[in-house]
Amino acid sequence: MASTTVTRSPHAWMRIAFAMFAVGWGANQFSPMLIVYRHELRLTAGEVAGLFLVYALTLIPGLLVGGPASDRFGRRPVVWPFVALSPLATLLLVLGPRSLAVIAVGRALAGLCSGVVFGAATAWVQEVSPDEGLSVRRSALALTGGFGLGPVVAAGLAQWVSDPLVVPYLPHLVIGTAAAAVLAGTPEGATSRSPARVRPAATARRWPPAAVRTRRFWLAVAPGSPLVFGSVALAIVVLPEEVTSARTLSAGFAGLMTVVSFAAGVAVQPFARRLRDMLAGVVAGLGCAAAGCAVGIAAVASADRVLAGVAAVFLGLAYGLCLVSGLRQAEHMASPDERGAVIACYYAVAYLGFAVPYLAAGLGALAGKTGAFVALTAIIAGLALWTAGYAASLRRSSARPEGDMIVRWSRGNRNSVSR
């Protein structure tokens, strides 16, 4: 497929990564604030859950629209407006700190911005990077940095400043505005104006994209994807509340759990990028998630913060391994003119992990808090065994058992329609 050659700055990826970092900061700064809202506004558990859920309800549609739109119209025209809207979403939280409706609208707008930006910007980073492996590392680090630092700063400010409903959001107003400014002049990627954009209607691409219509996407990529964000949701949302009493609920402790989990996620990403067999990274990630939940059983049973921290390390490792390995698979399976759409679909499946706190709550209602973590451990261990078995079957069925099965398949079949 021919593509237009684009002259681009060697530092273009930094601007895009900074935009992803800023939007990720704005998205996740809210996590430790749930504890603050719960006590300052005397919210019920249902209202707290609703504030957490509204973000995901707009994020997934944003992903499914933003990725394909950026394939068609270009990365910058789609990404930049929503990078600019991200600090405005935070501004709503500053202007209406005690209005549940205003807070919900702010979170809904933040979810929409995240959805549009994450998929399209990840594809954009790949197009301005020299190789796919490096682009995955850059995208994953940008997202992880924003997801990790945002809630840490917000938690620290909420714990120590006199106005915990307003001041924690001020850093993102500055960072988000700066990101929009530096992104404005960033060049398009080398494949961002592919012939797909001028196809006649009769040959327009189908939805979902070809790679997502394959059995391998759903059997190899999808099973571990929800544990990308499901793992960190357990570490920074569920465990902090389960190991602390009503009197000792602490935004600072939630921030510490965020530091521990995301630091582990960042540390393991270079290892995940070097793995030849991408499914091995997913299996390892699922194994770490199961181990984290297993430690969480003891942490919840004894309300032990130290054990909760150990669990957060394992859950952070799961996040890093599953994110990098899953993104690598998605990018290898995507054809150039559907890259944004495929990555967006991957993120949409990954963000289903935000439902894990609700799953934990439902299991807790049936089996108690400890029983919920026992059930989660069993479910995730089952996923790990399934993925390991599927990876083994791929190796057995291949005429060339050495190397990465997914890479070989995807390179030969990127433009094929699924069975």
C-alpha positions in Angstrom: 0.0 0.0 0.0 1.4 3.4 -0.9 1.5 6.2 1.6 2.4 9.8 1.5 5.9 10.7 2.7 5.7 13.3 5.5 8.5 15.4 6.8 8.4 15.1 10.5 10.3 16.3 13.5 12.4 13.6 15.3 10.8 14.9 18.5 7.2 14.7 17.3 6.6 11.6 19.4 7.5 13.5 22.6 4.7 16.0 21.9 2.2 13.3 21.3 3.4 11.3 24.3 3.1 14.4 26.5 -0.5 14.9 25.3 -1.2 11.3 26.3 0.5 11.8 29.6 -1.6 14.9 30.3 -4.9 13.3 29.4 -4.0 10.2 31.4 -3.3 12.5 34.4 -6.7 14.1 34.0 -8.4 10.7 33.7 -6.9 9.1 36.8 -6.4 12.0 39.2 -10.0 11.4 40.2 -9.4 7.9 41.7 -8.1 8.9 45.2 -10.6 11.8 45.2 -13.4 9.3 45.5 -12.5 8.8 49.2 -12.6 12.6 49.6 -15.9 13.0 48.0 -17.4 10.1 49.9 -16.6 11.9 53.2 -16.8 15.5 52.3 -20.1 15.2 50.5 -21.4 12.3 52.5 -22.1 10.3 49.3 -23.6 6.8 49.4 -21.7 3.8 48.0 -24.0 3.9 45.0 -23.2 7.5 44.3 -19.5 6.8 44.6 -19.8 3.9 42.2 -21.8 6.1 39.8 -19.0 8.7 39.6 -16.5 5.9 38.9 -18.8 4.4 36.2 -19.7 7.6 34.3 -16.2 7.9 33.1 -16.2 4.5 31.5 -19.6 5.1 29.9 -18.3 7.9 27.7 -14.7 6.5 27.3 -15.6 3.4 25.4 -17.8 5.2 22.8 -15.0 7.8 22.5 -12.5 4.9 21.7 -14.8 3.3 19.1 -15.4 6.7 17.4 -12.0 8.3 17.8 -9.8 5.5 16.4 -11.6 5.0 13.1 -12.1 8.8 12.7 -8.4 9.4 13.0 -7.8 6.7 10.4 -10.0 8.5 8.1 -9.4 12.2 8.8 -5.9 12.2 10.2 -4.5 12.0 13.8 -4.0 15.6 14.7 -7.5 16.9 13.6 -9.1 14.2 15.8 -6.7 14.2 18.8 -5.9 17.9 19.3 -9.5 19.1 20.2 -9.9 16.5 22.8 -6.5 17.1 24.3 -7.7 20.8 24.6 -11.0 19.7 26.2 -9.3 17.6 28.9 -8.3 20.6 31.1 -11.9 22.0 30.6 -13.2 18.7 32.1 -11.0 19.3 35.1 -12.2 22.9 35.3 -15.7 21.7 35.8 -14.6 19.8 38.9 -13.0 23.0 40.2 -16.0 25.2 39.5 -18.6 22.8 41.0 -16.8 21.0 43.8 -19.9 20.2 45.8 -22.4 19.6 43.0 -22.8 15.9 42.2 -24.2 16.8 38.7 -21.3 19.0 37.8 -18.8 16.5 39.0 -20.5 13.8 36.9 -20.5 16.0 33.8 -16.8 16.7 34.3 -16.0 13.0 34.6 -18.1 12.2 31.5 -16.2 14.8 29.5 -12.9 13.4 30.8 -13.9 9.9 29.7 -14.8 11.1 26.2 -11.4 12.9 25.9 -9.6 9.8 27.1 -11.4 7.5 24.7 -10.7 9.7 21.6 -7.1 10.5 22.5 -5.7 7.1 23.8 -6.4 5.0 20.7 -5.7 7.6 18.0 -2.6 9.0 19.8 -1.2 5.5 20.3 -1.4 4.9 16.6 0.1 8.4 16.0 3.1 7.6 18.1 3.7 4.4 16.2 3.6 6.3 12.9 6.3 8.8 14.0 8.5 6.2 15.7 11.2 4.2 13.9 9.9 0.8 15.0 6.8 -0.8 16.5 8.5 -2.1 19.6 9.8 1.3 20.5 6.4 2.9 19.8 4.7 0.5 22.2 7.2 1.4 24.9 6.7 5.1 24.4 2.9 4.9 24.4 2.8 2.6 27.4 5.2 4.9 29.4 3.2 8.0 28.5 -0.1 6.5 29.7 1.5 4.9 32.8 3.2 8.1 33.7 -0.1 10.1 33.5 -2.1 7.4 35.2 0.4 7.1 38.0 1.5 10.7 38.7 -2.0 12.2 38.4 -3.6 10.4 41.4 -0.4 10.6 43.4 -0.2 14.4 43.2 -4.0 14.6 43.7 -3.9 12.3 46.8 -1.0 14.2 48.4 -2.7 17.6 47.9 -6.1 16.2 49.1 -4.4 14.9 52.2 -2.6 18.0 53.2 -4.2 21.2 51.7 -7.0 23.2 53.3 -9.3 22.9 50.3 -9.2 19.2 49.2 -12.0 19.5 46.7 -10.3 22.1 44.5 -6.5 22.3 44.9 -5.8 18.7 43.8 -7.1 19.5 40.3 -5.0 22.7 39.7 -1.9 21.0 38.5 -3.8 19.3 35.6 -5.1 22.6 34.5 -1.6 23.8 33.8 -0.3 20.5 32.4 -3.4 20.0 30.2 -3.2 23.5 28.7 0.5 23.1 28.0 -0.1 19.7 26.3 -2.7 21.3 24.0 -0.3 24.1 23.1 2.7 21.9 22.2 0.5 19.4 20.2 -1.0 22.1 17.9 1.9 22.1 15.5 2.8 18.4 15.6 3.0 16.8 12.1 0.9 13.9 11.0 2.3 10.4 10.9 3.8 8.9 7.7 0.7 6.8 7.0 -1.9 9.2 8.3 -3.1 10.0 4.8 -3.4 6.6 3.3 -5.4 5.8 0.2 -8.1 4.5 2.5 -9.3 8.0 2.9 -10.2 8.4 -0.7 -11.8 5.0 -1.3 -15.1 5.1 -3.0 -18.1 4.2 -0.8 -18.5 0.8 -2.4 -15.1 -0.3 -1.1 -15.3 1.4 2.3 -13.9 -0.6 5.1 -16.2 -2.7 7.3 -16.6 -2.3 11.0 -15.2 -3.6 13.2 -11.8 -3.7 11.5 -10.5 -6.9 9.9 -8.1 -7.8 12.7 -10.9 -7.5 15.3 -13.0 -9.9 13.3 -10.5 -12.7 13.7 -10.7 -15.6 16.1 -7.1 -14.8 17.2 -8.0 -11.4 18.4 -10.7 -12.8 20.7 -8.7 -15.9 21.7 -5.3 -14.4 22.2 -5.6 -10.6 22.7 -9.0 -10.2 24.4 -8.8 -12.6 27.4 -6.0 -10.7 29.2 -7.0 -7.2 28.1 -9.5 -6.4 31.0 -6.8 -7.1 33.5 -4.8 -4.1 32.2 -7.0 -1.7 34.0 -8.7 -4.3 36.2 -5.5 -4.9 38.0 -4.8 -1.3 38.9 -8.5 -0.8 39.8 -8.1 -3.5 42.4 -4.9 -1.9 43.6 -5.9 1.8 43.8 -9.7 1.6 44.3 -10.7 -1.7 46.0 -7.8 -2.6 48.3 -7.4 0.9 49.9 -11.0 0.8 51.1 -11.0 -2.9 52.1 -7.9 -2.6 54.4 -8.9 0.6 56.1 -11.7 1.4 58.5 -14.1 4.2 58.1 -12.0 6.3 60.5 -8.7 5.7 58.8 -9.8 6.0 55.2 -6.9 8.0 53.7 -6.4 9.7 50.4 -2.7 9.5 51.2 -2.8 5.7 51.4 -4.6 5.5 48.2 -1.9 7.6 46.6 0.8 5.4 48.0 -0.9 2.3 46.6 -1.0 4.1 43.2 2.8 4.8 43.4 3.5 1.2 44.3 1.4 -0.3 41.5 2.3 2.0 38.7 6.0 1.9 39.6 5.9 -1.8 39.3 4.1 -1.4 36.0 6.7 0.9 34.6 9.6 -1.3 35.8 8.4 -4.4 34.0 7.6 -2.8 30.7 11.1 -3.1 29.1 11.0 -6.8 29.9 7.6 -7.1 28.3 8.8 -5.3 25.2 11.7 -7.7 24.7 9.7 -10.9 24.8 9.6 -12.6 21.4 6.4 -14.5 22.3 3.8 -11.8 23.1 1.4 -14.3 24.5 4.0 -15.3 27.1 3.8 -11.7 28.3 0.1 -12.0 28.7 0.3 -15.3 30.5 2.9 -13.8 32.9 0.7 -10.7 33.5 -2.3 -12.9 34.3 -0.2 -15.0 36.6 0.9 -11.8 38.5 -2.7 -10.6 38.7 -3.7 -13.9 40.2 -0.8 -13.7 42.7 -1.8 -10.2 43.6 -5.4 -11.3 44.3 -4.1 -14.2 46.3 -2.1 -11.8 48.5 -5.1 -9.6 48.6 -7.0 -12.4 50.3 -4.7 -12.2 53.4 -4.6 -8.4 53.2 -8.4 -8.1 53.4 -8.8 -10.8 56.0 -6.4 -9.1 58.4 -6.9 -5.4 57.2 -3.1 -5.4 56.7 -1.8 -2.4 54.7 1.6 -3.9 54.2 0.1 -7.0 52.5 -2.1 -4.7 50.5 1.1 -3.0 49.3 2.6 -6.4 48.3 -0.6 -7.2 46.4 -0.3 -3.8 44.7 3.2 -4.7 43.4 1.9 -7.9 41.8 -1.1 -6.1 40.4 1.1 -3.4 38.9 3.3 -6.0 37.3 0.2 -7.5 35.8 -0.8 -4.0 34.4 2.6 -3.5 32.8 2.9 -7.0 31.2 -0.7 -7.1 29.9 -0.6 -3.5 28.5 2.6 -3.8 26.6 2.0 -7.4 25.4 -1.6 -6.6 24.4 -0.6 -3.4 22.5 2.2 -5.2 20.7 -0.3 -7.8 19.5 -2.9 -5.2 18.4 -0.4 -3.1 16.5 1.1 -6.2 14.7 -2.4 -7.4 13.7 -3.5 -4.0 12.3 -3.2 -2.9 8.7 -1.9 0.7 8.4 -5.2 2.2 7.4 -7.0 0.6 10.3 -4.3 1.0 13.0 -6.3 3.6 15.0 -9.5 1.5 14.9 -7.8 -1.7 16.0 -5.9 -0.1 18.9 -9.1 1.7 19.9 -10.9 -1.7 20.0 -8.1 -3.1 22.1 -8.4 -0.3 24.6 -12.2 -0.7 24.7 -11.8 -4.3 25.8 -9.0 -3.3 28.2 -11.2 -0.6 29.8 -13.8 -3.3 30.6 -11.5 -3.9 33.6 -13.0 -0.8 35.2 -15.9 -3.0 36.0 -13.7 -5.1 38.3 -14.6 -3.0 41.4 -18.3 -3.7 40.8 -17.5 -7.4 40.3 -15.6 -7.4 43.6 -18.5 -5.6 45.3 -21.0 -8.1 43.9 -18.9 -11.1 44.9 -18.4 -9.5 48.3 -22.2 -9.3 48.8 -22.4 -13.0 48.1 -19.3 -14.3 49.8 -17.9 -11.5 52.0 -14.8 -9.4 51.3 -12.3 -12.2 51.7 -14.5 -14.5 49.6 -14.6 -12.0 46.8 -10.8 -12.0 46.5 -10.8 -15.8 46.6 -13.2 -15.9 43.7 -11.2 -13.2 41.7 -8.1 -15.3 42.2 -9.8 -18.4 40.8 -11.2 -16.5 37.8 -7.9 -14.9 36.9 -5.9 -18.1 37.4 -8.4 -19.8 35.0 -7.8 -17.0 32.4 -4.0 -17.5 32.8 -4.3 -21.3 32.3 -6.6 -20.8 29.2 -4.2 -18.3 27.6 -1.2 -20.6 28.3 -3.0 -23.5 26.8 -3.9 -21.5 23.7 -0.3 -20.3 23.3 0.9 -23.9 23.5 -1.6 -24.9 20.9 -0.3 -22.2 18.5 3.2 -23.5 19.0 2.2 -27.1 18.3 0.3 -26.2 15.1 3.0 -24.0 13.7 5.5 -25.5 11.2 8.1 -23.1 12.6 7.8 -23.4 16.4 10.5 -20.9 17.2 9.6 -17.2 17.4 6.4 -15.3 17.9 3.3 -17.0 16.6 1.1 -13.9 16.6 3.7 -11.8 14.7 4.1 -14.4 11.9 0.3 -14.8 11.6 -0.4 -11.1 11.6 2.2 -10.1 9.1 0.8 -12.6 6.6 -2.8 -11.8 7.3 -3.2 -8.2 8.2 -5.5 -7.5 5.3 -7.5 -10.6 5.4 -11.1 -10.9 6.6 -11.7 -13.1 9.5 -13.4 -16.4 9.3 
